[in-house]
Amino acid sequence: MSSTQIEIQLIAAVVAVACALPGVFLVLRRMALMSDAISHTVLLGIVLSFFAVQSLHSPWLILGAAAMGVFTVALVELLNHTGLVKQDAAIGLVFPALFSIAVILISRFARGVHLDVDAVLLGELAFAPFDRMTLLGFDLPKALVVMSVILGLNVLFITLFYKELKLATFDAGLAATLGFSPLLLHYALMSLVSITAVGAFDAVGSILVVALMVTPAAAAYLLTDDLRRMLGLSALIAVVSAVGGYWLARGLNANIAGSMATVTGGVFVLVLLFAPERGLVALVRRRTRQALEFAQAMLTIHLLQHEDRPEAHEENRMDHLVEEIRWQPRFAERVVRHAERTGKLLRRHDRLVLTEDGRQYARQAMIH
């Protein structure tokens, strides 16, 4: 493996973690669409800052982009607070308008400048290692240095304000009562999202920024209820998706950012299907088990009510149960087998007889 390939994967991993960490709070706050809005509208901040300083390498571009991200959030919330439109509609109104203004400005006044809309959307990680800078005597990819600094800022912010972020995310009212400022934390978080988005533009493009901010966090949310674990799992899923996406792109000779987004989506689908508690497979199994438990309770209650009565010989026959309780024969057989396995009844020829455990179970079911 060449040094360029290693650097590409390293840049991708750093970008992935930098995006995934603030993405956790966006997902928990039900603001996933806001990452899409910010990752597009910061382009307008970059364009306006470029017009002001006439340099693509000025730090004012990042500051301008961050300011535009905060402006986007403020504008969305202003529309939302009018009560005339909901938040998702407000986002749909604001970010296409601001992004389209940026596109018009680029196409009209910056044609000779390297502010390419396609590069902003898709990025090209393959070229990131060739844009280099010297830091402390080391020759490093510029994207790696920039995103490492942004990752450090994100980690520092989350570490310093972890309790405040947690409280403001889950109960903003209580946070305000305790003297915290949920609004200030909110805009600080949105500023970090904006800075992260603009920092990742050159390397991965806005599409992958959205994917890395939302998808790993959403997958981690399905795996745990603990915020610390969610942050760790989100970062891990993001790194796995980034590295896996690189090798997928290499195998298919495809765009790296697009491949990473695809792998990220694939990981989410796997988690959605097979998450231990919240996955679809676990959900189907749980509902099937609950249906069997409920049917078993109905069966034992039915047998108990007719036990030691003249009609018991007729009522506890298998074919009569199908007709009486209106179960399908296959389902009735499953319920009876389940009750046999759990020791609730015995099958004697064509009759079903409750065990003592089955009688106790039926009595408890009738009480509850």
C-alpha positions in Angstrom: 0.0 0.0 0.0 1.5 3.4 -1.0 1.8 6.4 1.2 -0.8 8.2 -0.9 -3.4 5.4 -0.3 -2.7 5.5 3.5 -3.1 9.3 3.5 -6.4 9.1 1.6 -7.8 6.6 4.2 -6.4 8.7 7.1 -8.0 11.8 5.8 -11.3 10.0 5.2 -11.2 8.5 8.8 -10.5 11.9 10.3 -13.3 13.6 8.3 -15.7 10.7 9.2 -15.1 11.1 13.0 -15.2 14.9 12.8 -18.6 14.7 11.1 -20.0 11.8 13.2 -19.5 13.4 16.6 -21.7 16.5 16.2 -24.0 14.4 14.1 -25.0 12.4 17.2 -26.6 15.5 18.7 -28.2 16.5 15.5 -29.9 13.1 15.3 -30.9 13.2 19.0 -32.4 16.7 18.6 -34.3 15.5 15.5 -32.3 18.0 13.3 -30.8 15.6 10.8 -32.1 17.7 7.9 -30.3 20.7 9.4 -27.0 19.1 8.5 -28.1 18.9 4.9 -29.1 22.6 5.0 -25.9 23.8 6.6 -23.6 21.7 4.4 -25.1 23.4 1.3 -25.6 27.0 2.5 -22.1 27.4 3.9 -21.1 27.6 0.2 -22.7 31.1 0.2 -20.5 32.0 3.2 -17.4 30.8 1.3 -18.3 32.7 -1.8 -19.1 36.0 0.0 -15.9 35.7 2.1 -13.9 35.0 -1.1 -15.3 38.2 -2.7 -14.3 40.1 0.5 -10.7 38.8 0.8 -10.0 37.5 -2.8 -8.2 34.4 -1.5 -9.2 30.8 -1.3 -6.7 30.1 1.5 -7.8 32.7 4.0 -9.2 31.6 7.3 -12.0 34.1 6.8 -13.6 31.6 4.4 -14.1 29.2 7.3 -15.4 31.9 9.6 -17.7 33.2 6.9 -19.0 29.7 6.2 -19.6 29.2 10.0 -21.5 32.5 10.2 -23.6 31.5 7.2 -24.4 28.2 8.9 -25.6 30.0 12.0 -27.6 32.4 9.8 -29.2 29.4 8.2 -30.2 28.0 11.5 -31.5 31.4 12.7 -33.5 31.9 9.5 -35.1 28.4 9.8 -36.0 28.9 13.4 -37.4 32.4 12.6 -39.7 30.8 10.0 -40.6 28.0 12.3 -41.5 30.3 15.2 -44.0 32.2 13.1 -46.2 29.1 13.3 -47.0 29.3 9.6 -44.5 26.6 8.5 -43.0 23.6 10.3 -39.3 23.1 10.7 -38.9 20.6 7.8 -40.7 23.0 5.5 -38.7 25.9 6.8 -35.4 24.0 6.0 -36.8 23.2 2.6 -37.4 26.9 1.9 -34.2 28.3 3.3 -31.3 26.1 2.1 -32.3 25.8 -1.6 -32.6 29.6 -1.7 -29.2 30.3 -0.1 -27.5 27.5 -2.0 -28.9 28.7 -5.4 -27.7 32.2 -4.7 -24.2 30.8 -4.1 -24.4 28.9 -7.4 -25.4 32.0 -9.3 -22.6 34.1 -7.7 -20.0 31.4 -8.7 -21.3 31.0 -12.2 -21.6 34.8 -12.7 -18.6 36.3 -10.9 -16.2 33.5 -10.1 -15.8 31.4 -13.3 -12.1 31.7 -13.3 -11.7 30.7 -9.6 -11.5 27.2 -8.3 -14.9 27.2 -6.7 -16.5 24.3 -8.6 -20.0 23.3 -7.6 -19.5 19.7 -8.5 -16.4 19.6 -6.3 -18.3 21.0 -3.5 -21.1 18.4 -3.8 -19.0 15.3 -4.5 -15.4 16.2 -3.5 -12.5 14.1 -4.7 -10.4 12.5 -2.0 -8.0 11.1 -4.5 -6.5 14.5 -5.0 -6.5 15.6 -1.3 -3.0 14.2 -0.5 -1.4 16.3 -3.2 -2.4 19.6 -1.6 0.3 19.7 1.1 1.6 22.0 3.8 4.5 22.0 6.2 3.7 21.8 9.9 6.4 21.5 12.5 8.8 20.3 9.9 6.5 17.6 8.6 5.1 17.6 5.1 1.4 16.7 5.5 -1.8 16.9 3.4 -3.5 20.1 4.1 -6.9 18.4 4.4 -5.5 16.1 7.1 -4.2 19.0 9.1 -7.4 21.1 8.8 -9.7 18.3 9.6 -7.6 17.1 12.5 -7.8 20.6 14.0 -11.6 20.6 13.4 -11.9 17.1 15.0 -9.9 18.4 18.0 -12.3 21.3 18.3 -15.3 19.0 18.2 -13.9 16.6 20.7 -12.9 19.5 23.0 -16.3 21.1 22.8 -18.2 17.9 23.5 -15.8 17.0 26.3 -16.1 20.4 28.0 -19.8 20.7 27.6 -20.9 17.1 27.7 -23.2 17.4 30.6 -24.7 20.7 29.4 -25.2 19.2 25.9 -26.8 16.1 27.2 -29.2 18.0 29.4 -30.1 20.6 26.8 -30.6 17.8 24.2 -33.0 15.8 26.3 -34.6 18.4 28.4 -34.0 22.0 27.3 -36.5 23.3 29.9 -34.7 21.8 32.8 -31.4 23.0 31.4 -32.7 26.6 31.4 -34.1 26.2 34.9 -30.7 25.0 36.1 -29.0 28.1 34.7 -27.7 26.7 31.4 -28.3 28.4 28.1 -29.8 25.9 25.7 -29.9 28.5 23.0 -26.2 29.4 23.3 -25.3 25.7 23.2 -27.5 25.2 20.2 -25.8 27.9 18.2 -22.4 26.8 19.3 -23.2 23.3 18.1 -24.5 24.7 14.8 -21.3 26.7 14.4 -19.2 23.5 14.8 -21.4 21.8 12.3 -20.8 24.7 9.9 -17.0 24.7 10.4 -16.9 20.9 10.0 -18.9 21.1 6.8 -16.7 23.7 5.2 -13.5 22.0 6.3 -14.7 18.8 4.6 -15.7 20.5 1.4 -12.4 20.1 -0.5 -11.9 16.5 0.5 -15.3 14.8 0.5 -18.0 17.2 -0.7 -21.2 18.2 1.0 -23.1 14.9 0.1 -20.7 12.8 2.1 -20.7 15.4 4.9 -24.5 14.8 5.3 -24.1 11.1 5.1 -21.4 11.0 7.7 -23.2 13.4 10.1 -26.5 11.5 10.0 -26.0 7.9 9.1 -23.4 6.7 11.6 -25.3 8.5 14.4 -28.6 7.0 13.3 -27.0 3.5 13.3 -25.5 4.0 16.7 -28.9 5.2 18.0 -30.3 1.8 17.1 -27.5 0.0 19.0 -27.5 1.8 22.4 -29.3 4.2 24.7 -26.1 5.4 26.4 -24.9 8.8 25.0 -21.2 8.0 25.5 -21.5 4.7 23.8 -23.5 6.3 21.0 -20.7 8.8 20.4 -18.1 6.0 20.3 -20.2 3.7 18.1 -20.9 6.6 15.8 -17.2 7.3 15.4 -16.4 3.7 14.9 -19.1 3.2 12.2 -18.0 6.3 10.5 -14.4 5.1 10.3 -15.4 1.6 9.1 -17.6 3.2 6.4 -14.8 5.6 5.3 -12.2 2.9 5.0 -14.6 0.4 3.5 -15.8 3.0 1.0 -12.3 3.7 -0.1 -11.6 0.0 -0.9 -15.0 -0.3 -2.6 -14.2 2.7 -4.8 -10.8 1.3 -5.6 -12.4 -2.0 -6.6 -15.1 -0.4 -8.7 -13.0 2.5 -10.0 -15.7 4.8 -8.7 -15.9 8.1 -6.9 -14.5 7.7 -3.4 -17.0 10.0 -1.6 -19.9 8.3 -3.3 -18.6 4.9 -2.4 -18.2 5.9 1.2 -21.7 7.2 1.4 -22.9 3.9 -0.1 -21.0 1.9 2.5 -22.3 4.1 5.2 -25.9 3.4 4.0 -25.1 -0.3 3.8 -23.9 -0.4 7.4 -27.1 1.4 8.5 -29.2 -1.1 6.7 -27.4 -4.0 8.4 -27.9 -2.3 11.8 -31.5 -1.6 11.0 -32.0 -5.3 10.2 -29.9 -6.9 12.9 -29.6 -4.5 15.9 -30.1 -6.7 19.0 -32.9 -4.7 20.5 -34.2 -2.3 17.8 -33.5 -4.1 14.6 -36.3 -5.3 12.4 -35.4 -8.9 12.9 -35.4 -8.5 16.6 -38.7 -6.6 16.4 -40.3 -9.4 14.3 -39.0 -12.1 16.8 -40.3 -10.1 19.7 -43.7 -9.6 18.2 -43.9 -13.3 17.3 -42.9 -14.2 20.8 -45.5 -11.9 22.3 -48.1 -13.3 20.0 -47.2 -16.8 21.1 -47.3 -15.8 24.8 -50.7 -14.1 24.4 -52.0 -17.1 22.5 -50.6 -19.5 25.2 -52.4 -17.5 27.9 -55.7 -17.7 25.9 -55.2 -21.4 25.5 -54.5 -22.2 29.1 -57.4 -20.0 30.3 -59.7 -21.8 27.9 -58.6 -25.2 29.2 -58.8 -24.1 32.8 -62.3 -22.8 32.5 -63.5 -26.1 31.1 -61.4 -28.4 33.3 -63.3 -31.0 35.3 -66.6 -30.1 33.6 -68.8 -32.4 31.5 -67.8 -30.6 28.3 -64.1 -30.8 29.0 -63.7 -33.9 26.8 -65.0 -31.9 23.9 -63.5 -28.5 24.7 -59.9 -29.6 25.1 -59.7 -31.4 21.7 -57.3 -29.9 19.2 -59.7 -29.7 16.3 -62.3 -28.0 18.6 -59.8 -25.3 19.6 -59.3 -24.4 16.0 -63.0 -23.9 15.7 -63.7 -22.3 19.1 -60.8 -19.8 19.2 -60.7 -19.4 15.5 -57.1 -20.0 15.0 -55.5 -21.3 11.8 -54.5 -24.9 12.2 -50.8 -24.2 11.7 -50.9 -21.4 14.3 -52.8 -23.5 16.7 -50.2 -26.2 16.4 -47.4 -23.7 17.0 -49.1 -22.5 20.2 -49.7 -26.0 21.5 -46.0 -26.9 20.8 -44.9 -23.7 22.6 -47.1 -24.5 25.6 -45.7 -28.1 25.7 -42.1 -26.8 25.6 -42.7 -24.4 28.4 -44.4 -27.1 30.5 -47.9 -25.6 30.5 -49.8 -28.6 29.1 -49.5 -32.2 28.0 -50.9 -33.7 24.8 -52.7 -37.0 25.5 -53.9 -38.5 22.2 -56.1 -35.8 20.8 -56.7 -34.1 24.1 -54.9 -31.2 25.8 -54.4 -31.4 29.6 -53.0 -28.6 31.7 -50.1 -29.2 34.0 -50.0 -27.7 37.5 -47.7 -25.1 36.2 -50.2 -24.4 33.4 -53.0 -23.9 35.9 -50.9 -21.4 37.9 -50.0 -19.6 34.7 -53.7 -19.4 33.6 -54.8 -18.1 37.0 -52.0 -15.4 36.9 -53.1 -14.5 33.3 -56.7 -14.1 34.4 -55.7 -11.8 37.2 -53.5 -9.6 35.0 
